[in-house]
Amino acid sequence: MKRILLICCIAVNMIFTTSAMAEENSSFVDDSIRDISIIAGTGAAGAVLGLSTLSFVEEPSDHLKNIVVGGAIGIILGVGIVAYGQANKSKGLYENAALDLKDFSTGERKVWHMAKRKEVSRQLGVNQPSFTYSFKF
């Protein structure tokens, strides 16, 4: 029991330490460590909840799988939290882009991409392809 309590304290400490030190413009490694800490913390919390169910059964040794199931559910929940956070971070990057997306219709995007492709081809010294394609419906 002491080991499990120690593991939970270490997990909680890792979660709060990384979140307290997090900055708005943190690096990829810092974001990865924070994400892993979230997943490990929710997994440990799920395992503790699974462990707490053993006190309600007559033969706890027959229900040790509750610990594993609780940990697995916690890990799944942690992955969902991390995925949701990453999706919202990407959404914010798109919304704060320098381009005015309201006036960036499909035709304007095509012209912008063609200009960028020509610019990169010129910089690399690569000839433009002799064919192009387009889809019309």
Residue frames relative to the residue before (quaternion, step in Angstrom):
aa qw qx qy qz dx dy dz
M 1.0000 0.0000 0.0000 0.0000 0.00 0.00 0.00
K 0.6392 0.5333 -0.3232 0.4501 3.56 1.06 -0.81
R 0.6234 0.5455 -0.3382 0.4467 3.57 1.06 -0.75
I 0.6657 0.5000 -0.3061 0.4617 3.56 0.90 -0.92
L 0.6413 0.5155 -0.3193 0.4702 3.57 1.00 -0.81
L 0.6418 0.5175 -0.3157 0.4697 3.58 1.02 -0.81
I 0.6523 0.5076 -0.3141 0.4672 3.58 0.94 -0.87
C 0.6536 0.5073 -0.3159 0.4643 3.60 0.95 -0.82
C 0.6514 0.5085 -0.3223 0.4617 3.60 0.96 -0.79
I 0.6431 0.5084 -0.3228 0.4730 3.58 1.00 -0.79
A 0.6544 0.5138 -0.3171 0.4553 3.60 0.94 -0.86
V 0.6624 0.4901 -0.3069 0.4762 3.58 0.91 -0.88
N 0.6329 0.5290 -0.3257 0.4620 3.58 1.01 -0.78
M 0.6477 0.5119 -0.3204 0.4646 3.59 0.97 -0.82
I 0.6558 0.5175 -0.3190 0.4476 3.58 0.93 -0.86
F 0.7295 0.4335 -0.2593 0.4611 3.59 0.75 -1.00
T 0.6172 0.5445 -0.3539 0.4441 3.60 1.07 -0.64
T 0.7031 0.4532 -0.2814 0.4702 3.58 0.83 -0.93
S 0.6713 0.4816 -0.3232 0.4614 3.60 0.96 -0.69
A 0.6370 0.5167 -0.3389 0.4608 3.60 1.08 -0.58
M 0.7205 0.4310 -0.2519 0.4813 3.58 1.04 -0.69
A 0.4894 0.6838 -0.4298 0.3288 3.59 1.23 -0.21
E 0.1846 -0.7563 0.6200 0.0975 3.51 -1.10 0.82
E 0.6487 -0.5279 0.3649 0.4091 3.53 -1.23 0.31
N 0.7678 0.2586 -0.1464 0.5676 3.60 0.98 -0.80
S 0.1446 0.8161 -0.5437 0.1321 3.57 0.65 1.09
S 0.5723 -0.6150 0.4278 0.3335 3.52 -1.24 0.41
F 0.7128 -0.4485 0.3376 0.4204 3.52 -1.35 0.16
V 0.6488 0.5194 -0.3178 0.4565 3.58 0.97 -0.83
D 0.6540 0.5096 -0.3159 0.4613 3.59 0.94 -0.85
D 0.6455 0.5079 -0.3164 0.4746 3.58 1.00 -0.81
S 0.6553 0.5125 -0.3142 0.4574 3.58 0.98 -0.82
I 0.6476 0.5064 -0.3196 0.4711 3.58 0.96 -0.82
R 0.6418 0.5136 -0.3247 0.4678 3.58 0.99 -0.80
D 0.6614 0.5083 -0.3097 0.4563 3.59 0.93 -0.86
I 0.6543 0.4983 -0.3086 0.4778 3.58 0.96 -0.85
S 0.6370 0.5261 -0.3263 0.4593 3.58 1.03 -0.75
I 0.6342 0.5193 -0.3308 0.4677 3.57 1.00 -0.77
I 0.6746 0.4910 -0.2961 0.4649 3.57 0.89 -0.93
A 0.6697 0.4870 -0.3019 0.4725 3.60 0.93 -0.87
G 0.6547 0.5229 -0.3144 0.4461 3.59 0.97 -0.79
T 0.6852 0.4548 -0.2966 0.4854 3.57 0.90 -0.84
G 0.6080 0.5362 -0.3517 0.4681 3.60 1.11 -0.59
A 0.6617 0.4905 -0.3018 0.4800 3.58 0.96 -0.86
A 0.6418 0.5127 -0.3271 0.4671 3.59 0.98 -0.78
G 0.6470 0.5087 -0.3172 0.4712 3.59 1.01 -0.76
A 0.6409 0.5130 -0.3244 0.4699 3.58 1.03 -0.78
V 0.6363 0.5130 -0.3294 0.4726 3.60 1.01 -0.75
L 0.6479 0.4978 -0.3258 0.4757 3.59 0.98 -0.75
G 0.6340 0.5106 -0.3254 0.4811 3.58 1.06 -0.71
L 0.6353 0.5233 -0.3146 0.4728 3.55 1.08 -0.76
S 0.6561 0.5266 -0.3212 0.4349 3.57 0.98 -0.74
T 0.6032 0.5628 -0.3721 0.4253 3.61 1.14 -0.39
L 0.5572 0.6392 -0.3902 0.3589 3.61 1.17 -0.42
S 0.6239 0.5535 -0.3514 0.4253 3.59 1.11 -0.48
F 0.6733 0.5052 -0.2949 0.4522 3.60 1.22 -0.26
V 0.6656 0.4583 -0.3079 0.5021 3.61 1.25 0.02
E 0.5717 -0.6221 0.4137 0.3391 3.57 -1.18 0.55
E 0.7779 0.1926 -0.1085 0.5882 3.61 1.02 -0.76
P 0.2275 -0.8151 0.5157 0.1340 3.63 0.03 1.23
S 0.6280 0.5593 -0.3525 0.4105 3.60 1.03 -0.66
D 0.6348 0.5247 -0.3324 0.4595 3.59 1.20 -0.40
H 0.7522 0.3700 -0.1852 0.5127 3.58 1.22 -0.37
L 0.2548 0.7953 -0.5155 0.1920 3.61 1.06 0.63
K 0.5460 0.6183 -0.4016 0.3980 3.57 1.21 -0.36
N 0.5121 0.6411 -0.4245 0.3828 3.61 1.19 -0.33
I 0.6119 0.5473 -0.3493 0.4516 3.60 1.08 -0.69
V 0.6838 0.4812 -0.2799 0.4718 3.57 0.91 -0.97
V 0.6506 0.5097 -0.3183 0.4644 3.58 0.96 -0.84
G 0.6511 0.5082 -0.3145 0.4678 3.59 0.95 -0.83
G 0.6503 0.5066 -0.3150 0.4704 3.59 0.98 -0.80
A 0.6562 0.5110 -0.3122 0.4592 3.57 0.98 -0.84
I 0.6484 0.4981 -0.3196 0.4789 3.57 0.97 -0.81
G 0.6346 0.5286 -0.3246 0.4609 3.58 1.03 -0.75
I 0.6488 0.5064 -0.3166 0.4716 3.58 0.98 -0.83
I 0.6429 0.5121 -0.3250 0.4678 3.58 0.95 -0.83
L 0.6474 0.5068 -0.3114 0.4764 3.58 0.97 -0.83
G 0.6480 0.5234 -0.3122 0.4568 3.60 1.00 -0.82
V 0.6415 0.5068 -0.3230 0.4768 3.57 0.98 -0.81
G 0.6367 0.5236 -0.3271 0.4620 3.58 1.02 -0.74
I 0.6450 0.5137 -0.3211 0.4659 3.59 0.98 -0.82
V 0.6676 0.4953 -0.3019 0.4667 3.59 0.92 -0.91
A 0.6543 0.5090 -0.3185 0.4598 3.60 0.93 -0.85
Y 0.6445 0.5128 -0.3207 0.4678 3.59 0.97 -0.81
G 0.6575 0.5121 -0.3073 0.4594 3.59 0.96 -0.84
Q 0.6668 0.4896 -0.3023 0.4736 3.58 0.96 -0.83
A 0.6369 0.5213 -0.3357 0.4581 3.59 1.00 -0.73
N 0.6766 0.4741 -0.3018 0.4758 3.58 0.95 -0.78
K 0.6103 0.5360 -0.3584 0.4603 3.59 1.08 -0.61
S 0.6575 0.4978 -0.3071 0.4749 3.59 0.97 -0.84
K 0.6228 0.5425 -0.3367 0.4521 3.56 1.01 -0.79
G 0.6531 0.5161 -0.3055 0.4624 3.57 0.99 -0.84
L 0.6279 0.5325 -0.3367 0.4569 3.58 1.03 -0.74
Y 0.6712 0.4878 -0.2988 0.4714 3.56 0.98 -0.82
E 0.6729 0.5022 -0.3049 0.4494 3.56 0.95 -0.83
N 0.7298 0.4106 -0.2331 0.4944 3.59 1.07 -0.67
A 0.3386 0.7573 -0.4977 0.2533 3.59 1.22 0.29
A 0.5950 -0.6029 0.4051 0.3441 3.55 -1.18 0.58
L 0.6225 0.5464 -0.3486 0.4386 3.60 1.14 -0.50
D 0.4010 -0.6678 0.5632 0.2757 3.53 -1.12 0.64
L 0.2584 -0.8275 0.4807 0.1317 3.57 -0.09 1.29
K 0.5569 0.6108 -0.4058 0.3900 3.61 1.13 -0.36
D 0.7647 0.3316 -0.1748 0.5242 3.58 1.04 -0.77
F 0.5513 0.6083 -0.3874 0.4194 3.59 1.23 0.32
S 0.0185 -0.8436 0.5358 -0.0294 3.55 0.48 1.25
T 0.7457 -0.4132 0.2810 0.4407 3.55 -1.31 0.10
G 0.6689 0.4982 -0.3058 0.4592 3.58 0.91 -0.86
E 0.6620 0.4962 -0.3054 0.4714 3.57 0.99 -0.80
R 0.6162 0.5328 -0.3474 0.4644 3.59 1.08 -0.67
K 0.6436 0.5228 -0.3268 0.4535 3.58 0.97 -0.85
V 0.6559 0.4991 -0.3100 0.4739 3.59 0.92 -0.87
W 0.6521 0.5166 -0.3145 0.4572 3.60 0.96 -0.85
H 0.6697 0.4902 -0.3007 0.4698 3.60 0.95 -0.86
M 0.6318 0.5230 -0.3358 0.4632 3.60 0.98 -0.76
A 0.6589 0.5011 -0.3107 0.4671 3.59 0.94 -0.85
K 0.6551 0.4999 -0.3123 0.4728 3.59 0.95 -0.82
R 0.6497 0.5144 -0.3234 0.4568 3.58 0.96 -0.81
K 0.6495 0.5009 -0.3180 0.4755 3.60 0.97 -0.81
E 0.6443 0.5269 -0.3222 0.4511 3.59 0.98 -0.83
V 0.6765 0.4725 -0.2949 0.4819 3.60 0.89 -0.87
S 0.6359 0.5256 -0.3325 0.4570 3.60 0.97 -0.80
R 0.6414 0.5147 -0.3195 0.4708 3.58 1.02 -0.80
Q 0.6672 0.5061 -0.3047 0.4537 3.58 0.94 -0.87
L 0.7242 0.4205 -0.2397 0.4912 3.58 1.01 -0.77
G 0.4277 -0.7140 0.4536 0.3186 3.59 1.23 -0.28
V 0.4534 0.6730 -0.4479 0.3754 3.56 1.17 0.59
N 0.4422 -0.6839 0.5129 0.2714 3.58 -1.01 0.84
Q 0.5439 -0.5979 0.4790 0.3424 3.52 -1.22 0.59
P 0.5488 -0.6047 0.4422 0.3710 3.61 -1.06 0.59
S 0.5130 -0.6718 0.4508 0.2868 3.54 -1.12 0.67
F 0.7625 0.2519 -0.1884 0.5654 3.61 1.19 -0.05
T 0.1264 -0.7517 0.6407 0.0920 3.51 -1.29 0.43
Y 0.2333 -0.7566 0.5914 0.1527 3.53 -1.27 0.15
S 0.0338 0.7677 -0.6398 -0.0116 3.52 -1.25 0.41
F 0.2816 -0.7447 0.5853 0.1536 3.51 -1.18 0.66
K 0.0189 -0.7819 0.6230 -0.0054 3.54 -0.93 0.91
F 0.1484 -0.7902 0.5916 0.0598 3.51 -0.97 0.90
